[in-house]
Amino acid sequence: MTPKLKISELLLQRIAQVKGQCSGELFGIMCRGTLTVLSYILENNEQETDKNLNYSKVQNNFPTEVDLCGLIKFGPCSDAEAHLSEILQDVDITDNPVLLNCEIGGTVKASLFKNGQMEVIEYEVASEADLLREFMFLRLQCGLELCCELNEKSISDNAFRLRKRLASGNVAFRVANSGVIMSGGSSGSQVMGLGSEDTMEALQSLTVKTTEDDGFGSKGSKKKTSAIPVPTEYQIIDVDMLVKKSKDPQDDKLFREACNVTIDSKNGCGLVKIPLQVDFLSMLHRETKVNLCYDILVESVCRSLRLLESSFLEQYSALGQVYVSKCYHTLPEGLGHFITVVYPAGDDVKEEDTFLLEKRKSLHQQFGLSLIRPYFRKSNSYRFREEGSKLLFNVHTGVKRQLEDGQLSLVKGRYSYHHYMQDSFNDDGWGCAYRSLQTLISWFIYQGYADVKIPTHTDIQKYLVRVGDKPSSFAGSRQWIGSTEVSMCMNEFVKVDCKIMHVSSGSDLGMKGSELAYHFMTQGTPVMIGGGVLAHTILGVDFDRNTGDLKFLILDPHYTGADEIGTILAKGWCGWKGVDFWDKKAYYNLCLPQRPVFF
């Protein structure tokens, strides 16, 4: 059956930025007869072969279930059938590989390869909110050991034996906070704790405490809110791997944690045991049946081990030794999907060492990303929600724009929402600029520019006292700070500079549409604005150059309620405001953080 085709809106935005003729491979996910294309990598057009740009190896950097699905061509396309035929044997998720033919800076035409010929097909655009709503991730973490000699052949041979052993049905998987265990064997996969027809949606509901209100009026909530069911981040379900001790899948005593288990029992001189920190993601549609997850998780283990093996071989070749390594999950700004990379853990190999610089440069080339922003550094590692954390991320995702013909310019990347009364700290009436500062700093942390903790009010006050900006009595007080202090703190805590924009009155902000749009297009950082006794965070502008209409996307730190996305959006604590939102009698200073230039 011919699949239905969807293309990620973020992918189309990446395509629009390509300025030259080139080509590459497409990656997507198939579910319920629909192929959703999520990403592409570019072919290496240099003379020498770069093994890091081989699509069969890049495959392991994507989450399990995201697989090779076709080709992309920028510019003239006369040899598509021949190229599709070359990769056809490696396309497993569909019998009809996709070709995207893209005019430089223009339209995108989609075709399917059927019966040796190309057939044009219509496609739907999947927004970022659609992806967040329809898909979720299993995150598998466990510890293993690779026993081998320190040479390339032994590393490869024993890594292969380890994958083969784990794929033979003698492992099981336990879903955190659910009581669900998935096992396999000669009789097929089995699920304990859920029915055979249950979906990922049902599994996810078991892992969430239903006694709390999530802001969407969830079942089990004591109170209901005006629900605005737009997700702001992917749902992550944690999974452990267990090793079976017998063949009876019904006995709970048959499983043990797969932590530092040595699979290879070979003995002899020159052998070393390399600890393996398996950590990998599987991307699944909410309607995927849970009984399919066992095989997906086995493949997830194997992908993680392939990445670790590849990293060990690269280390041995380039550095002459092998370091304990770690899987780092990144969610690069503008890509909309996870990429997992493996680097030596700790500081044995530093970020600026040539080895890691070249690995990151190769990844930037693969995905057509510039070399002026960090995407794949260790500090870019995605910060998964900690248990018990109620912080909200990117709350503007569910806000609808108000101008039909405006130029929309928004914050780029991930941030957390900080507001009055969080962290059991009463700053109602004086802490709005502190909270806006925390939101700005969170952006730089989540984009990989800094590896620090978000400072508390006390941290901020002590710093301003230490540098002489405030008297000693300021520490522990309930005094305000302004945009100048925010700029100083940005330089101290995350080492970035800020531009200060002065506006003599609130009405004059209506003249700053172009400047703010340029800031969000080039820098993409949230902006702190202070005027009178109030501070806010600006996340974007919508500016109609023809009419002069200007809207500001405001994240309001004065909110004092619980972190419930439905309430926050329904009550306008994050929303579009007009020029009349600003006090015409107050002057305003805007703090515009600037991105450092590095990768």
C-alpha positions, 0 to 999 in steps of 0.5 A: 500500500502506498504510504501517506507522506508527512514532512516535518515543518522544521525540515522544510525550514532547513531546506529553505536555508540551503543556497547551493546545489547538493544532495543527501539522504532522508530519514523518517519514521513509519507508523500506521501507513504514514511516513513522517520525514524528519531529517536529512544528511548531506553527502560529502562532495570532497575528493577524499572519502570521509567515513564519518559521512557514511549514511549507514553509520549515521543511522546509529546516531538517530533514535531507533525507528528513525531510519533511512527512507529516501533521497533529497536533491537541491537543484536539477534532478536527472539521476534520482532513479539511479541513486534511489536504486543504489540505496533501495536495499538499505531502506527497510521501513518502506517499499517506496523510498521518497525523493524530495526535489528542492529548488534552491530557496524555492518549492519542494516536490515529493515523489515516491519510487514505485515499480522502478519509476517516480510518482509525484505525491502530495504531502502534509506538513507536520508542525513541531507541536504535531510531532510533540503530540504524536510521538514519545520516546523510550529511554533505555539506560543500563551498564555493561562491560566489554571484555577485549584486547586493545586492538581494533580486531578484538574490539570489533569481534567482541562488540559483535559477540556482545550484540549477538548475545543480547539480541538472542532473547536472554534479556528483558526490559522493565518500564520505570514506575509502571510494573511493566516488563517486556521479555522475548524468546523463541515463543515471541515477545511478551508483556507483563502488566499490560494487554497485548493490544495496549498502546504507548499511550496506555503505557505512558499513562501508567508512568505518570502520577494521576493525582497531580493536575498537569494543567490539561484537566488530566483524569484524576486531577482534583481541579480542572483548568481551561485546557489548551492541550499543546505539548511543549516537550517530548514525553520520555519513558525510562526503561531498564534492561534486565538479564534473564537467569532462566527461560521462564518469563513468568518468574520475577526472580529470573531477572537481575539488573544489567549493571556491569555484567560481563558478557564475554567470558574469555580469559587470557593475558592482555584482556581489559574490561571496558565499562559500557554506559548504554543510553539510547532513545527509541522514537514511537508513535503514541498508537504503537502497540506495546507488544512491539517494543521488545524488538525495538528496545533490543535494536536500541541496545544494539545501536548504542553498542555500535556507537560505542564500538565506533567511538572506541575504534576512532579513539584507538586510531587517533589517540592510541588508547580507549577511554570510558565513554558516554552517550550524549543525547542532543536535540539541536535547535532547528532539527526537531529530533534527537541525535545521539553522540558518543564522547569520552566521559570526563575531562580526559579528552577536552572539548577543544581537543582536535579529536572532539573538534573534528568529530563535531565538525563532521556532524555539522557537515552531515546536517548542514549546520553552521560552525558558529553555534554549538550543537553537539558539544557535551554541554549540549547534552539534553537535560531530561526532566528530573523526577519531581521537577515541575519546570515548564519549557518553551511554554510559547509553543501553544500560543497562536499568532494574531497577525496574518501578514506579519513577519514572525520572529521567535526565540530559537531553542529551549528555555525554562519558565521562571516566575514568582513563588517558584522553588518555595521562595516568596519573591512576589512583588519584587523578584520579576527581573530575577525571574526573567534573568533565570529564564535568560540563563536557562536558555544559554544552559540548554543551548550548550553555551554554559554548564552551570546551575541557574542562580538563586536570588541569593546568588545574584545578590551576593554577586552584585555586592561582591563587584561593588554594584550594590551595598552589603545590605542588598544581600538578603533584601527584597530590592529590585534589579534592572536590565543593567544588573541583568546584563552584569549577571549574564556576563558573570554566570554564563560569560555572555555579553548583552546589548542594552536598548533604551526606550524613552517611553512605552509608546516608543516600543512600537518603533522597535519592531525591526530591531527586535525582529533582527535580534530574534532572527540573528541571535534567537535569545530571549530578551529581558525588558524592565520599565518602572517597577516591572520586568518581563521577558520578550520571546518574539515579535510579529511585525507587519511592515506594511501596516506597522502593526507590532505584537510582542510575545510576552512571558510574564514572570509575575505569575504566582500559580502552579506550573500548569501549562493550561492555566498559564496559556488560558490566562495569558501569562504567556501570550501576544501583547500590543504596544498598548501593553507598555506604560506610556509614562515609563522608560524602558531598558531592554537587555538583549543577550548575544550568542558567543561564536564557537562550535 
